[in-house]
């Protein structure tokens, strides 16, 4: 009777285990083993144990750093790399964030995730990686790891995308003054160009060009404006609620210092308002320019 009960318990335990493994939130035994290998790897790294780290790789493993182009092959070379790293950065620590583990065969799995290296005197460095695990002699070992610096910074296009609504032709026209603006992306969408003409009673009085780009050092949108009279200005763009504030500083054609704040408020996809305030030339405060409506042509 005891033998029968023991058999029933063993069978029941196997059924329950298989049932749980089939649930989407329950990792399989192999996935759990890989995740444990990941944790053991982190622990060895944070102990600065280069030999234990190298033992986590297969004998002919390959590590490829896409940032530097360096390729390291074999356990011995990998151990040397870690030993050199720990010597140069004696306080560096590692943290892993595993995003996915996919099995391409019973003995091969591919893991994707992000590794974060933290040093007390430096900024944390995040690296995206893909790792190929192979099962050898009952152990899951790293066979090939490829990493690249995580691109946290958005592209230039993404940084300038809040101004994409300006792309196109615009006009502000009254009885005497005709202002026309043509706003376009550059070929690679890293900059926006705005050309403008100001005509008084049908004759062009002034024209110019503005280039808008992202300043990665100051982490702000910046523009450079050049007019046909020879004046130029540099500006920073700041979005506050529903308005863009463009703070300009530059020189007039005769060399006097000038500054102003342009305020743009999008009304809808086809219109916006424009106002110029806080105008100064050579330290003298000038009257504001009243708000005008600019419409898409």
C-alpha positions in Angstrom: 0.0 0.0 0.0 2.8 2.4 0.8 4.5 1.6 -2.5 1.2 2.4 -4.3 0.8 5.7 -2.5 4.4 6.6 -3.2 3.8 5.9 -6.9 0.7 8.0 -6.9 2.5 10.9 -5.2 5.3 10.8 -7.7 2.9 10.7 -10.7 0.8 13.4 -9.2 3.8 15.6 -8.6 4.9 15.1 -12.2 1.4 16.1 -13.5 1.3 19.2 -11.3 4.8 20.2 -12.4 4.0 19.8 -16.1 0.7 21.7 -15.6 2.5 24.6 -14.0 5.2 24.6 -16.7 2.6 25.0 -19.3 1.3 28.2 -17.7 2.5 31.4 -19.5 3.9 33.0 -16.3 5.8 30.0 -15.0 9.2 29.5 -16.5 10.3 26.0 -17.7 13.1 24.2 -15.9 15.6 25.2 -18.6 14.6 28.8 -18.5 14.9 28.8 -14.7 18.3 27.3 -15.0 19.4 30.0 -17.4 18.1 32.7 -15.1 20.0 31.1 -12.2 23.1 31.1 -14.4 22.5 34.9 -15.0 22.3 35.5 -11.3 25.4 33.5 -10.6 27.1 35.5 -13.3 26.1 38.8 -11.7 27.3 37.5 -8.3 30.7 36.5 -9.7 31.0 39.8 -11.5 30.3 41.8 -8.4 32.9 39.7 -6.5 35.3 40.5 -9.3 36.0 36.8 -9.8 37.4 36.7 -13.3 37.9 32.9 -13.3 34.3 32.2 -12.2 33.0 34.5 -14.9 35.2 32.8 -17.6 33.9 29.4 -16.4 30.3 30.5 -17.2 31.3 30.6 -20.9 31.9 27.6 -23.3 35.5 26.8 -24.1 35.3 28.4 -27.5 32.9 31.2 -26.7 33.0 34.5 -28.5 32.3 38.0 -27.1 31.7 40.8 -29.6 31.6 44.5 -28.6 29.9 46.4 -31.4 30.9 49.7 -29.9 34.6 49.1 -30.1 34.6 46.3 -32.7 36.7 44.1 -30.3 36.2 40.3 -30.5 37.4 38.1 -27.7 37.5 34.3 -28.3 37.9 31.5 -25.7 37.7 31.3 -21.9 41.3 32.3 -21.3 41.0 35.5 -23.3 37.7 36.3 -21.7 39.2 35.8 -18.2 42.0 38.2 -19.2 39.5 40.8 -20.3 37.6 40.6 -17.0 40.8 40.7 -14.9 42.0 43.9 -16.8 38.5 45.5 -16.3 38.5 44.8 -12.6 42.0 46.2 -12.2 41.1 49.4 -14.0 37.7 49.7 -12.3 38.0 48.1 -8.9 34.5 49.2 -7.7 32.5 48.5 -10.8 29.2 46.5 -10.3 26.9 44.8 -12.7 23.1 44.5 -12.8 21.2 42.6 -15.5 17.6 43.1 -16.8 16.6 40.1 -18.9 13.9 40.9 -21.4 13.4 37.6 -23.1 14.7 34.0 -23.3 13.8 32.0 -26.5 14.7 28.4 -27.2 15.7 27.7 -30.7 16.4 24.0 -29.9 16.4 21.9 -26.8 20.0 22.7 -26.3 20.2 26.3 -27.6 18.6 29.5 -26.2 18.9 33.2 -27.1 18.6 35.8 -24.3 18.0 39.5 -24.9 18.4 42.1 -22.1 20.2 45.1 -20.8 23.4 45.1 -18.6 24.0 48.1 -16.4 27.6 48.8 -15.1 27.8 51.1 -12.1 30.9 52.7 -10.7 30.8 55.1 -7.7 32.7 57.9 -9.6 31.1 57.6 -13.0 27.7 57.7 -14.7 25.9 54.3 -15.0 26.5 52.7 -18.4 23.7 50.7 -20.0 24.4 48.1 -22.7 21.9 46.1 -24.7 23.0 42.6 -25.3 22.1 39.3 -27.0 23.5 36.1 -25.5 23.4 32.6 -27.0 23.4 29.9 -24.4 24.3 26.2 -25.1 23.7 23.2 -22.9 26.9 21.2 -22.4 27.2 18.4 -19.9 24.0 19.5 -18.2 25.1 23.1 -17.8 23.8 26.2 -19.7 26.9 28.1 -20.8 27.4 31.4 -22.7 28.6 30.6 -26.2 28.3 34.0 -27.9 27.5 37.4 -26.5 27.1 40.6 -28.6 26.5 43.9 -27.0 26.2 47.5 -28.0 25.8 50.8 -26.2 22.2 51.5 -25.5 21.0 54.5 -27.4 19.2 56.3 -24.7 19.2 59.6 -26.5 16.4 60.1 -29.1 17.4 60.8 -32.7 17.7 64.4 -33.9 14.4 63.9 -35.7 12.7 62.8 -32.4 14.1 65.8 -30.6 12.8 68.2 -33.2 9.5 66.4 -33.9 7.6 68.8 -31.6 8.2 71.5 -34.3 7.2 69.3 -37.2 3.9 71.1 -37.4 5.8 74.1 -38.8 6.8 72.2 -42.0 5.3 73.9 -45.0 4.6 77.3 -46.4 3.2 80.1 -44.3 2.1 83.7 -45.0 1.2 86.8 -42.9 -0.4 89.2 -45.3 -2.0 92.6 -44.8 -2.5 95.7 -46.9 1.1 96.8 -46.9 3.4 94.0 -45.6 3.7 90.4 -47.0 5.7 88.0 -44.9 6.3 84.5 -46.4 8.0 81.6 -44.6 9.1 78.3 -46.1 9.9 75.6 -43.5 11.5 72.3 -44.5 13.4 69.3 -43.1 16.9 68.8 -44.2 17.6 65.6 -46.1 18.4 63.5 -43.1 15.8 65.2 -40.8 18.5 66.4 -38.4 17.7 70.0 -38.9 14.8 72.2 -39.9 15.4 75.2 -42.2 13.1 78.3 -42.4 13.6 80.8 -45.2 11.6 84.0 -45.1 11.0 87.1 -47.1 9.4 90.4 -46.0 7.9 92.5 -48.8 6.6 96.0 -48.3 4.2 97.3 -51.0 5.2 94.5 -53.3 9.0 95.0 -53.0 11.2 92.6 -50.9 12.6 94.6 -48.0 14.4 91.8 -46.2 15.0 88.0 -46.6 16.8 85.5 -44.5 17.5 81.9 -43.4 17.1 80.2 -40.1 18.5 76.7 -39.1 16.9 74.9 -36.2 18.7 72.0 -34.6 19.1 70.0 -31.3 22.0 71.0 -29.1 23.1 67.8 -27.3 25.4 69.5 -24.9 22.8 72.1 -23.6 20.0 69.6 -24.2 17.8 72.2 -25.9 16.5 73.2 -29.3 18.7 75.9 -30.8 18.4 78.1 -33.9 20.7 80.3 -35.9 19.3 83.1 -38.0 20.9 85.2 -40.8 19.3 88.1 -42.6 20.0 89.7 -45.9 21.1 93.0 -44.2 24.0 91.1 -42.5 22.6 90.7 -39.0 22.6 87.3 -37.3 21.3 85.8 -34.1 21.4 82.6 -32.0 18.4 81.5 -30.0 17.1 78.8 -27.6 13.6 77.3 -27.9 11.5 76.5 -24.8 8.0 75.1 -24.8 5.8 76.4 -21.9 2.3 75.1 -21.9 1.0 75.9 -25.4 3.6 78.5 -26.5 7.1 78.4 -27.8 9.5 81.0 -26.4 12.4 81.8 -28.6 15.1 83.8 -26.8 17.3 85.5 -29.4 20.7 87.2 -29.0 22.8 88.5 -31.8 24.2 91.5 -33.7 22.7 93.9 -36.1 24.3 94.6 -39.5 26.2 97.5 -38.0 27.5 95.5 -35.0 25.2 96.5 -32.2 24.1 93.9 -29.7 20.4 93.0 -30.1 18.0 90.6 -28.3 14.4 89.7 -28.4 11.9 87.0 -27.4 9.6 85.6 -30.1 6.5 83.9 -28.9 4.8 81.3 -31.2 1.5 79.8 -30.3 0.0 77.1 -32.5 -3.7 77.6 -33.0 -4.4 74.6 -35.2 -2.7 72.7 -38.0 -3.0 75.6 -40.4 -2.4 78.7 -38.3 -0.4 80.1 -35.4 0.2 83.4 -33.8 3.5 85.3 -33.6 4.6 88.0 -31.2 7.9 89.7 -30.4 8.6 91.1 -27.0 11.5 92.3 -24.9 13.3 93.8 -27.9 16.6 95.6 -27.2 19.2 97.1 -29.5 22.5 98.4 -27.9 20.8 98.2 -24.5 17.8 100.3 -25.5 14.4 98.8 -24.9 12.2 98.9 -28.0 8.4 98.5 -28.3 6.9 95.1 -28.5 5.6 93.8 -31.9 1.9 93.1 -31.6 0.7 89.5 -32.1 -0.1 88.6 -35.7 -1.8 85.5 -37.2 0.2 83.4 -39.6 -1.6 80.9 -41.8 -0.6 78.0 -43.9 -0.4 78.8 -47.6 
